[in-house]
Amino acid sequence: MKLKKIIATTLIMGFISASFISCEDYLDVNENPNYPTDATLQTLLPSVGATTIAQIGLNGALIGTLWMQHATQGNSTNQYNSLANYNITVSSYNAFWSNAYANTLQDIKILLTIAEEENAWNYWLIAKVLEAYNYHFLTDLYGDIPFTEALQASEFPYPKYDDSKTVVYPGIIAMLDEAIAKESQAKANSNPPMGNEDYYFRGDISKWVAFAKSLKLKVLMRDFEANKSQISSIVEAGGLLEDDCAMTAFEDATNKGNPFYEYNIRQLNTVENVRACHTFTEFLIEANDPRIEQYYELTNYAKQQIAAGEAVTLREMYGGLPCGTKPSTTEGDEDAVPLIKSSRYLQAYDDPAYLMNNAEVAFMKAEAYARMGDKAKAKAAYDNGVTKAFARWGYDASSFIASGGVYAFKDASTNEMVKCILTQKWVASAKANSWDAFFDRNRTGYPEISKVEKVRVSNITEGLMPGYELGTLVDPGSTELQPGAFPRRMLVPQGSSAYNPNAPETKGLTEPMWWHKQ
């Protein structure tokens, strides 16, 4: 099967079976209507790779982009109102759950069995890492999940929900350790060759092992104090990911592009749904950060002025909207933001869809060193993270991280170091791992949530609202949650919570998980 044909087939399956806006019946975690009848290593691995990214690259990108205020719902459309207002229910947003349990994890189970039978340890290692990744994403979103009894329909028709802290996370670590231990066997010449079947590293086992080690570090960082010794060993040993783990084999054709682009741009009847947000635009403008041109389109006002030979300011080139409100689009109305003066969120069919990026790994190391009190190593890793985050877009970060630079490392205290690191990690997550910034905010408290509901005094008058600090998220004001509240999790789908007698009591959207900063 050709690479692009496999991509199209699996991405379509991901969109249809786990649509972001779907309220269709829950697909039981022990059933998969899409089981291939002639499964092979060469067909299953591409399927697993694509379905893993299908919802992370769509719904994960949406949640991260809107909730972490890189962008917001456009003021002339309504597609993502419920997401922007935190109106999440047990009957919606079920895509992560159903896609993972009904498609990806089922296919991984088959792939692992075939790989063991054929001694294809290169395929086995990749499948095991992707298995760990999918369970990691599920437990980070939902907390307690079916784990030890999942995918065993005949024995466990109603799988129990395992405790996230004591069962699921240790189980994920065990999976990653198993994969890492198979490195030499996976590199053996007797393994079947692999290339395009692997969408992420084209069969490079060394990179998969580096990814596994980096994912292990990420999971351990959920409880730093308890895992301090292991974390120290991992960061000191090295061998972590130096490359982006991203799917890039997209095509400019229906259902063959980046998942977020496919849904938001190609499939909807407007391109105005996602627009720049003051929270992020004002931060970037104040820092004169060149990456702003990679995140947003020029405003139509700026395009007209430039075409007429007129000068425009950076703020006129990239205009934002306030998060949580939808100002009028009519020129002249109080606080109006006409479409001509706000920027669309910049998207392309070939945007990479990430599982992890190299800047993220550097920032994880920086945070680990900061918490261990090693300022010098924390600074080196931080500088490396900012450098890589700039280099992703072809820019040089040297002047930004130099002494006196706007992004120079701050090390007066552990909290100041962590805040500095997590702020730049938040910036770097835009159009990359934006959903991971959502996890980080809940884990660390950074970016902090301001008590101020607006970034700017108004959309007409320049200047920040009194008390607002750049780099903090605004309280979006009137939402489905209490003032100042922020989502902490996704809700377990009604189909599981209502029909599986082992399902725990439904937890509220704002209830923290065991690893969240209270």
N, C-alpha and C positions, 0 to 999 in steps of 0.2 A: 504494500500500500504506500503511495506517495506521501511525503511529509505534509504537504499543504492539504491534501485530501483528509488525512487523519486529523489535522488541526481543525478543519471545518466541521467534520463529523462530531468530534468530541466537544468542541465549544458550543455547537448547536444543542447537543444533548444537555450540556450544563445549563444553557439559557432556558431550555424548555422544561427540564425536570426540576429546576430550582430557581425559577424566576423571582426576581427581587419583589415584584408587586403581586405575585401569585398568592391566592388564598386557597389553592387546591388542597385536596386531602393529603395528609401526611403519609409519606412513604415509610413503612415500617423499617426499623434498622436491621431486620433480618430478611428483607426481601429486595431483590434487584431485578426489575423487569427488563433491564438492558443487558443481561448476561450474554456475552458472546458464546456461540455454540462451537466455534472453532478457534478458541483462544490460543494464542502463541505469545512467546516472549516479545516478538517483534511488533505485535499489534497491541498487547496489553500495556507495555511501558509508555508508548505515546498517549494512550487513552488516560492512564493514571496521571501523567504529567499535565495534560490539558485540563482534565476535570478538577485537579487540585487548584489550578489558577483560575478556573472559570468564575467562581463566586468570590474568591479573595480579590481577584482583579476587577470585579464589578461591585458587589455590595461592600466588600472591605474598603475599596477605594472611595465609594460614596460616603460611608460612615466616617472614615478618617478625614476625608476632605471637608465635609460639612461640619462634623462635630469638633474637629480641631481647628476650625475657622480659617482654613486655607482659602476657602471659597464659601459661598452661601447660595440659597435659593434666589433665583432671579426675581426681580420685582414686577415683571410683566407676565410671569407664568406661575404654575402651581404644582409641577410634577413632584417635587420633593418636600412639600409643605409638612407632611407628617413626620418625615425624618428631621427636618430643621426644628420642628416643635416637640421632638421627643415623644411623638404619639405612637409608641410601639406597643403592640398587643400580642397575645399568644396565637392569634390567627393570621398574623402577617410577619414578614421578614423571616420566613422559615428556611430560606434558601441554603444557608450554611449547613444546617442540620441535615436536611434531606439530601443535598448533593453529596455530602461526605459519607453518610451511612448507606444510602441507596446506590450510589455509584462508585465513588473513589475507593473507599475502604473495602468494599466487596471485591472490586477488581484487583486491589493490592493483595488480598488474601489468595486469590487464584494465582496471581503472578508469583508470589512467594512459593506456593506449592510447586508450580511448574519449574521454577528456578532451582529449587532443592532437588527435584527429580532429575534434572538435567545437569546438575552441578554447575549451573550458570551463576556463579557467585557475584559477577559484576552486576547482573540484573537484580539479584537478590539484595545486594547492598543498597542500591538506589531505591528499591521498593521499600526496604525497611526504614530508610531515612524519611521517605515520603509518608510512610505509615505514622511514624513518630510525629512528623510535622502536622498531619491532619488531626491527630488526637490533641496535640498541643494547641492548635487553633480552636478546636471545639471546647476544650476545658477552660481556655482563657476567656471564651465568650460566654459559656453557660455554667461553669463551675462543675458540679457533680454530673457525670455523664455515664451512659452504658460503656463499659470498657472490658472487664474480664469476661462478661457473658455476651457481649455484642457479637453479631454475625454468626450465631450458632442457633439457627431456628429450631432444629429438631430437639435440641437439649434444653434451650432456654428461649421459649417463645415470648416471654416477657422479661427481657434482660434487666438485671438490677442496675441501679445507678451507683457507681463507685465513688467513694469520697475523693474529691479532687486532690487534697493535700497528701493523704496517706497512701493512696492507691494509684491514682492516675498519673500524677507527676513522677513518682518513683518508677512507674511502669514505662513512661516515656524515656526516662534516663536509661533504663535497662535496654530498651530498643536501640537507642543510640550507641550504647556501649557494645551491643551485639554487632551493629553495623561497623563500627570502628575496628573491632577485633577481626573482621573479615577482610581487611584491606589487602593483605598479601594474597589471599585466595582470589579475591576479585580482580587482582592484577595479573593472575596467572595466564600463561599463553593458551591454556586449554579452554579458556572461556570463549564463548561465541563473540565475534566482533560486534562492536556497537558504534553507531555514529548518530545519524539523524533521529534514531528512535528515542534518544535522550535530548529533550528540548532545552535543557538547561546548561549542561557542560559537555555535550557531545561525547559522552562516554569516558570523560576524564575522571577516573576514580579518586585521584589525589584531591581534586576539588570537591568531590562529594564527601570525602572524609573531613576535609576542612570545614565544609558546611555543617556536617554532623557535630563536630567539636564546637562550632560557634553556636549551634542551636542548643547544645547541652549547656553552654555557658549562659545563654539567655534564660533557659528554664531554671537553672540554679539561682540566677539573680532574682527570681521571684521571692526568695527567702535568703537574703544575703548573710545575715548573722549565722543562721543555721548551717549554711554551706560555705562559709568563709574560707575554710582550708582547701576545699575542692576548687573553688573559684580562683584562689591564689595559684594553685598548681596548674590550672588550665591556662591562665594568662601568662604565667612565667614559662610554660613549656612551649608556647607558640604553636605554629601549625594551624592557625585560625584562617578564616576565609579572607583572601585578598582580592577576590573577584566578586562581581555582582552575581547573585543567583537569580536569574531573571529569564523569562520566556520572551524571545524577541522575533520568533519566526512568524510574523504576521504579514498579511497581504491586504491590499486595498480592494477588498471585495466583500460582499455581504457575508456576515458570520465568520469572517476570516481575520478580523482585526482585533486590536486590543479590546478586551471585554467591556470596559467602561466606555470607550469610544463607540463601540458597536451599539450599545444600548442608548447612551445619552445623545449621540450625534446622528448615527445612521438610522436607528430604528424609530426615534421619536419625530414628531412633526414640527419641532422647533429646535433651534440651537441656542435658545436664550435661557435655558433652565439653570445653568450653573455659572455664577458670575463672581468676580473678585469680592473679597470681604475686607473691610477696613482693618480688622485685626492684623491681617498678614501684610496687606499692601502698605499700611503706614509704618510697620516695622521695617520692611525692606526699603521703603523710600527714605526713611530717616538714616538708614545705614548706607544708602547709595549702593545697595547690593545689586550687582548686574544680573543675578539670577531671576529678577523680577520679569525680565523679557522672555524667560522660558516658562513662566507660570501663567501669564496672562497675555491676551491679545491687546494691541493698541486700541484705545477708545476710538470710536468713529469721529469724535470731535478732533482728536489729535491727527488722525489721518487726513481730515479736511484741511486743517491748519498747515500741515506739512506739505500737502499738495499745492497749497496757495503760497508756499514759501515763507510761512510765518513760523516764528520760534514757539516751542511749547515746553512747558516744565515737565519734570518727571511725574508730578502728580496729575497733570493733565493727560499725560501719555497713558497712565495706568490708574484708573479710577475704581473705587470700591463701593460697596454697599454696607450698611450696618447689619450685623448679624442679629437675627431674631425679629427684625421688623421688615416691612416691605414698603418703602417710601413710594410716593407717587412718581410716575414717569413723566408727568406733565410739567414742562418748563414754566417757572413762575410760581408753582405751588410751594408752600412753605416746606423746606427741607426736601424738595423733590430731587430725584436723581434720574434725569432722562436717560434712556438707553444709550444715547449718543455720548454720554459722559461717564459710563461705567464699562469695565472690561469684561469680556467673556473669559472664562477659564480656558486656557489653551490646551487643546487635545488633538491628537493625531492617531491614525489607525495603527502606526508602528511604534507607539509609545511602549517601552518595555513594561512587562507585568512582573513585579518582583515577589520573591519569597523572602529574600534578605539581600541587603546591599552592603558593599564594603565599608562605606562610611558608618553605617549602623554598627558594624563589628568594632570599628575603632572607637566609637563612642561608648560601647559596652565596656571595652577595656579601660577607657578613661574613667568611667564611673567606678569600676571595680578598684582601680588604683586610688581614686579619691577617697573612697570609703575605707580603704586600708591605710590611708594617711600618707601615701607616697606622692607628694606634690609634683616632683620632677617627672615621674613616669605618667602621672595623670595628665600633665601639660603636654608631654610628647604625644600621647595617644589622642588627646583632644585636638591638637594642632593637625595631626594626621587625619582625623575625622573631618575637620573643616576643609582641609586641603582636598580630600577625596570628594567631598560634597560639591565643592566648586568645580573640580576637574571633571565631574560627571557631565557638566554642561560646557566644558571647554574654557573655564576661567581660572585665573591664578588667585589664590587666597592669601598670598604672602603679605600684602599690605594690611589686610584685615586682621591677621593674627599676630602681626608684629607688635612689639611693645608700644603702647599708645594707640594701637589700632582698634577699630570699633568692635571687633570680635576677639580682642586679646583675652587670654585666659585669666580668670579671677580666682585667686587661691587664698583669700583671707581666712576662710574657714571651710570645713567639710561641706556645710550646707551651701556656701557660696560656690564652691567647685561643682557640686552636683547640679545646682541650678543653672550655672553657666553651661555645663555639658548637655543637660537635658533641653535647654533652650535651643542650642544649635542642632541637637538631634531632631527636635521638632521642625526646625526650618528645613533640615536636610530630608525629612520624610515627605515633603510635598512632592507629588507626582512620583513617589517611590513607594515607601512603606507608610503611607499616611495612617492606615489603620493601626499600625504598631505604636504610633504616637498616642493613640487613644488608650492602649494598654499601659504605656509608660506614664501617662498623666494619672491614671488610677493607681498605679504602683508607687509613684514617687511624689505625687502632688504637683509636678511641674509639666507644662506651664501651669502656673497658679490661676485661679479664677478670680477676676477682679470683682469687687462689689459694685463697680460702675457698669451701667448697662450700655454705654456707648463709648466708642473709641474717640470720635471727634465731637467737638462742640455741636456741630451741625454738618449737614452735607454741603452747605453753602459757605460757611465760615471755616477757614482753616484753624487748626489748633486742637490739642487734645482736651478731652473732658478733665476737669480738676479731679485728681486722685487716680487717674488711669496711668498705668505703667506699661510702656511698650513691651511686648513679649508675653503678656498675660492674656488669657481668654476673657471675654466679657461675659457677664451674666446676661443671657439672651432675653431677659425680661419675661414677658407673658408666654409660658409654654405649658405643656401638660404636667410639668413638675413644679415643685415648690420653688420660690425665688432662691437663686443661688445653688440649686441642686443640679447635679450632672449625672448622666447615665453611667452605670457601672457594669452592666451586663446586657446580654440579649435574653429574651424570655424563651424558655423551652416550648416548642410548638405544642399547640393544643392537642394534636393527634397523638402525641406521646404522653403528655401529662394527663389526658382524659381517659386513655384506653390502656395504658400500661399501669397495672396496679402497684408496680414497684417505683413509679415516678414519685419524687419528693414533692412536697407542697410548693406551689409556684411562688417564686421569690420576686419581689418588686424590682423595677428597673434600676432603682438607686441603691439596692442592698449590696454592700461591698462584699467581695470575696476575701478569702483568708489572707491573700497576699497583697491586698490593697492598702494604701495609706489611709487611715481612718480620718 
